[in-house]
Amino acid sequence: MSDPTPAEKPPQRILAVWKGEQEFDTGKIGGVTSRIDGHGKTGQGPVDTLLSALGTCSAMDVVGILKKQRTPATSLEVEVVGTREDASPRRLKHALMIFRISGPGIEREQALKAIELSVTKYCSVRDSLDPKIPVEWELELK
């Protein structure tokens, strides 16, 4: 007898509500919202939001992997540097993530392996980007 197929997850839904100019409040329907502003005055712009999603998706995985390895991080920040094409539509052409991690017992190779697993295997945001966009990373242990 074969295992039953897992139930399919419902699609994710967000609602973006225009607030004037290039400003939108967006989030899960009935949930917390964030401001996205094409001018960057009252919230992040769309590409900054994409880079934030990439950085936080990867960072969440890294935190979880280090915890499972019994060397939890006491602090972690990730700086994401996105390079865009010069011509319109100015798509993303490269991303560099700089992870700054501290925690007792965290070794460089262990942290690099956690980052690699996150970026190449677990991060759904990275996996949703065009695979031709190089995503690289660096590590600074504190």
C-alpha positions, 0 to 999 in steps of 0.5 A: 500500500502506498502512502497517501499524497500530502494535502495540497497547500492553498495558494498564498494570497496578499492584498495590495491597496493603493494609498496614492502616488506609488504607495501601497499597503500590502499583506495577508488579507486581514493580517499585518501590512507593510508599506511599499513605496516606489519613491522609498519615502514611506516604505521600501521600494519593490526591489528593496522588498525583494532583497529583504525577502531574500535576506530574511528567508535565508537568515531564518534558515541559517538561525534554524540550522545553527540551532539544530547544530547546538550552536545557536546564534546570539546575533545575526544580520544580513546585508543584501547588495543587489545589482540591477541592469542599467536598462529598463526594466532594470531587473536584478542581475546579481545579489550578494548577501553578507552574513554577520553572525555571532554566538558561542561555539560557532565555527566558520566552516559550520556557519558557511555550511549553514548559509550554503544549505539555506541559499542552495536548498531551503530558501524558497525566495531564492528558489523562486528567482531566475536561476541565472541570477547569481546569488553569492554570500560572505560571512563575518563571524563576530 
